[in-house]
Amino acid sequence: MENIPLPEKLRPKKLSGFVGQDHLVGKEGIVRTLLENTDKSDPSASGQGFFPSIIFWGPPGSGKTTLARIIANSLNRHFYEFSAVNTSTKDIEKVVKNSINNPLLTIHSPIIFIDEIHRFNKAQQDKLLPYVERGDIILVGATTKNPSFRVIGPLMSRCRVLVLNQLTEKDLRLIINRGLKFISKKADLKTKKFLIESANGDARVALNVLEIAGSLISSLSKGNKNILTIKLIEQALQRRQLAFDKKGEEYYNVISAFIKSMRASNVDAALYYLARMVEAGQDPLYIARRMVVFASEDIGMAQPTAIVVANEIFRACEIIGYPECAINLAHGVTYLAKAKKDRSSYDAYFRAVDDVKKLGNLPVPMKIRNAPTKLMKNLGYGKDYEAYTDESLLPEKIKDRKYYAENDNEGGDK
């Protein structure tokens, strides 16, 4: 047990111990429902549920592998775990043929788990099809990439794609508390918050850092040998605490300064705060997401191509990652900071939102209602409709309302 990493030691074997993904494993979650409705003793029993092949799509450390193992345990199935990085389809075929030819194993289809299934090429994925289609196996794939682009259509159509979300702060706090209890250490709220922010939703990172920090405590801690500190977590992370202060405030201060510097078209300040975040290990996709939002909110119609550039920066970060994608971010920040700014569309939208909230569902004018049936046409739906008109198409009660005022961030008349 000494060489087994903490994440593996704490990996739950039952749904009751699983943290997060309530939409999948909660009271009405699809995984829980499928497990409860699948017969575990006699697969030929009429009326019993069927457990489908599944592809789990979610970020690292969100519980894909753990959930696959829990499914196998719950269904009492033989479980074979592979990684597409170092596995050939021959390895999988050997397991499947052995299961088919062994009378003791044919009662239940085995569960074949393939981590990073997106790394299998089309030919390799094609070879899995007949096994899944005949029910020889229950395939459980795991991927951090969008399976729509990485998994072939025929295999996708035979599997249920289930999306796992990044673990929340609440989820990570529970996992960290379990880890602290297991290694017999303690940490205050500030230290836990720092570790949560540094883990970026990844339970595996949080527990690995916790374990390393726990092993460093004897040599680096001058105080209580059972108390983990932010300094110890920093040592375990192997990076300085740049973007997060001990109160957690600097994290929000830096991202705020970053956005406001781009808004003010101050390229130098924007690049400085970008560097602060990158050097502190901030997730590049988090930074890129904020840039995409900024392109719509603050630049808008003044330079519509900004949203295209921001999306391409996000894509580049997604594909390349650190350290190289820092240059992509820098180019994007310079472009967005120098671009003209216009919040007219942003402001106009929220004026419309205010009316929707205050006035509710006002009747849509008859002339622009859809009229797919004769009855609806007879009732006047779509009557006198003109595709190109200067008439107001707003509901009667607000027909004179003006939300959008071009190049006027103060807004239109209401």
N, C-alpha and C positions, 0 to 999 in steps of 0.2 A: 504493500500500500504506500510505502514511502515515496516511490517514484511516480505515483499516479497524481496528475495535476488536480488541484482543488475543484475546478469545474466538473471533472469527471467523478470525483468523490461525491459531490453534491447533486449530481444529475438525478432527478426524481424518476421513479419507476412507475408511478401511478398518476392519473390525472389530478388526484387530490393534492399532489405536491407540486404540480406545474404552475408556474407564475406567468401571468400575462395572457394575451390572446383570448380574452374572454368571449369575443365574437365567435371563436372556434370551439372552445372547451367549456364555456359557461353553461348555465342551465339549459339554454336553448341553442347552444352552439352546434354546428353541423358535425364536428368530430365526435363530440359526446353523444349526440343523437344517433349517429351511425353505429358507434360502439354498443350502445344500449339496445339497438334494434338488430344487431347481427348475432345469429346463433353461434355459440362457441363450441358446441359439442357435436352437432349433427348438421353439416352444411347442406344436406339434401332435404332437411325438414321443410315442408311446405309452409308458406306464410312467413318464413324467417327472412330477416333483412339481408341485404347483400352489401359487402364492403367494397367500394370501388378502388381502382388505382388512383393515385393522388400525386399532384405536383405541388410541393410547398414553395411559395415564392415569398422571400422576405430578406431583410438585411442580416448581416452577420450577427450571431449571438442572440437571435430572437427566439430560438427554440425549435428549429426545424428537425435536427437530428434527435433531440430529446423526444419530441412528439412522435416521430417515427418509431422509436423504441417502445414508447408507451403503448402505441397502437398494437405492436407485435405482442407485447406482454398481455394486453387486455384480451386479445383474440386467441392467445395460446398458439401462436404460429411460429414456425421456424423463421428466424430472422438472419438475413445475410446482408452485410454492410459493405458497400464498395464506394470508392471515390473515382469519378470519371477521369481524374488527373492521371492516375497510374493503373487503371484497370482496362483490360481489353474485353470485348464482348465474348471472347472464348471463355473467360473466367466465369462469366454469368451463365453462358450456355451449359457449362459443365455442372453448375449447381442445379440448374433447371432440369437437365436430363437425369441427374441423380435422383431428384425429387420425384420425377415422373416414373422412373423405373423401380423406385423403392416403395413397396406396398405400405410400409409403415408411415411414409411421408405423403402419400397421395390423398389421405383423408382430408387434409387442409392444404390449400395452396400456400406455398411459402411467401414471405414478404421479402422482396428484393429492394433494398434501399440504395439509391445511387446519389451520392452527394455531388454537387456541381454538375448536374446532368446536362447543363447547357454546353459543357465542354465536349460531349460526344458529338461527332460529326453526323451528317445526315445518314450515311450508310450504317453507322453504329446504332443510331436510333431506329432505323428501319428494321434491324434484326430483333429488336425488342417487341415489335408489333404483334407477331403471331402469338407469342407467349401471353401478352396482355389480352389479346382478343379472345383467345381460347379459355382464359381464366387459369392458365397454368401457374401464374404468379399474380400476386398483388404488387404492383410496382409503386414504390413511393420515391419520387424524385425530389431533390432539393436544389434550389437555385437562388442566387442573389440577383440574377438578371431577368428582365422581362421575358417570360417563356413565349410570348407571342412572336418574338423575333428570334428566339434561340432554340425552340423545340418545334419539330416538324408537325404540320397540321394533323396528319393521321394519328400521331401519338397523343397530341393535345385533345383530339376528339374522343379518345378512349379514356381520358383521365379527368378528374375534377381538379381544377386549379384553385388552391386555397391560399389566400394572401395573409402573411403574418406581418404585423406592424412592428415598428421599432418599439422596444420596451420603454415604458414611461418612467418618470422619476420615481413614482410610487412602486412600480415593479422592481426597479433596480435597488431601491432602499430595502425592500423585503429580502432580495437575494443577497445583498451585502450583509444584512443582519444575520442571515443564516451562515454566511461565510465567517463572520467574526465569531459567532458562537462556536463554530467547528474548530477554528484555530485558537480558541480561548483568548481572544483579544478584544479590545474595546476601542471606540473612536467617537469623538464628539460630533455634533450635527454639522459643523462647518467642514470637518474632514470628510464626512460621508457625502456632503453636497459636492465638494470638490471632486471626489472620486466619481460620483454619478455624472457630473458634467464632463469629466475627462473620458469616461467610458463611452459616451455618445450612443447610449441605447444598447450597447453590446454587453450582455451578461458575462460572456467568456473573458472579455478584457477586464471587466470589473473584478472578477474573482482571481484572475491571474495576477493582477497588480496587487490585490489584497494579500495573496499568498507570498509574493516577493517581499512586500513591505513588512509582513510578519516575520520573515526570515532575516530581514535587515535590522530589526528592532534591537537585538542584543548588541550589535556593534556600533549603531549610530545613535541610539536613543540615550540621552543623559538622564532622563527622568524615569517615570514608571515604565517598566519593561513590558507591560501589558496594554499600553495605550499607543495606538497608532496616531500619527500626526500628519498634517499636510506635507511637511518636509519629507517624511518617509514615503508618502505616496508619490511625491515628485521624484524621489530617488528611484522608486520602482518603475515609474513611467519613463525615466531617463530623459527628462526635459525640464527646463526651468519653468517656474510658474509665471508666465508672462501675461496671459490674457485673463487670469482669474486672481483676484486678491483673496485674502483670507476671509473676507466677509461675503465673497461672491458678487460684489457689486461691480467690480472692474469688467467682468464678463459682459455685462449689459452696457456699461459705459463705453467700451471699445466698439461694439457693434453699432451703438447709437452714433458715436463720433464718425464711424465709417460711412454710414448712410448720410449724415448731415454734411460731411465733407464733399461727397459726390453731389449732393443737392446744391451746395454752394459753388460747384464747379471748381473746387480747390483740389487739383490733381495731386499735389505733393502730400497734403494731409491724408487724402483718401488712400494713397499708396503706403503711407506710413502705418495707418491703422490696419490695412490689409496685411502688411508685413508682421505686425504684432500678432494678428490672429494665426497666420500661417506658421510662424515660429513657435507659437504655443501649441500647435498641433490641432487647431480647430478643423473640423471636418470640411474639406473643400466644397462638398455639395451643399452644406449649410450656407457657406458664403455665396456660392453661385445662385442658390435659391433666392437669397435676399437681393441679388443683382437683377434677377428676372422680375421680381416684384417691383423693384425700383424703376426698371425700364418702363413698366406700365403706369405706375403711380405718378412719377415725377417727370418723365420725358414725354411719354404719350405721343400726341399728334405732332409735336414739334419735330420729332425725328422717328417716324414709325419703324424704321429699320433697327432701332435700339433693341426691341424685344427679340428680333431675330438673332442679333449678335449675342445677347444675354443667354438665350436658349442654347446657342452653339457653344458658349463658354461652359454652361452646365454639362452639356454632352461631352465636351473635351475632358472635363474633370472626372466624369463618370467612367470614361474609357481609359484615361491615362493614369490618374491618381498622382499622389505626391511622389517625388519632388517636382517633376516636370510641369504638372498642371498649375503650379504657382505662377509660371510665366503666362499661361493662358488667362489666369485671373488678373494679372497685372495689366495685360493688354485690354481686357474687358473693362476694368476699373478706369483706365485712362480714357477709353472711348466714352463711357457713360458719364464721367465727370465733365468732359469737354462738350458733351451734347447740349443743345438748347433744351430748356425745360418748359413743360406745359402740362399743368394738372387739370385742364378743363374737363377732360373725359372722366377722370377720377372723381372730381367734385360733382359733376353732373349726375353720375351714377348714384352717388349717395343722396343727392336731392330726390331722385326718383325713389330710392329706398325709403326715405322718410315718408313720402306720400303713400307708398304701399303699406307701410306699417300703420299710418294714421287712418287711411281711408279704406283699407281692405281690398277685396276683389271687386273693383268697379266693372260694370258691364262693358264688354268689348263692343265697339260700334258694329251694327249689323252689316254694313257694307264690306267690312274686312273679315267677317267670320267665314270659316271654311264651310262649304256646302256640298258634301259628297253624295247626298241623297236628294231625291225629288221633293220629299216632305220639307226638308230644310230649305230648299230653294223656294218652295211655295210660302214658307214662313218669312221670307225676305232675307235669308242669309246670303251674303255676297251680292246683293242687289245694288246696281249702280256703281259697282267697284271699278276704279280706274287705277291702273298700275302706277301711273306717273301723275301726281296731283300735289297741289300746294295746300290742300285742305288738311286740317288737323285730323290725325288718326288716333288721338288719345280718347279715352272715355269722356262722355259728355260733361261730366262734373268738373273735369280738369282740362277741357279742350284747349284753353288758352295758356296752359302752363308751358314755360320755357326752362328746360334744365341745362341745356348745353349752350355755353356762350364762348365762341371761339376766341382763344387768346385772352380770355378774361377770367383769371383765377378767382375773382370776387364772386363770379357766378351770375346766372341770369335772373330775371324777374320771377317772382312767385306770387 
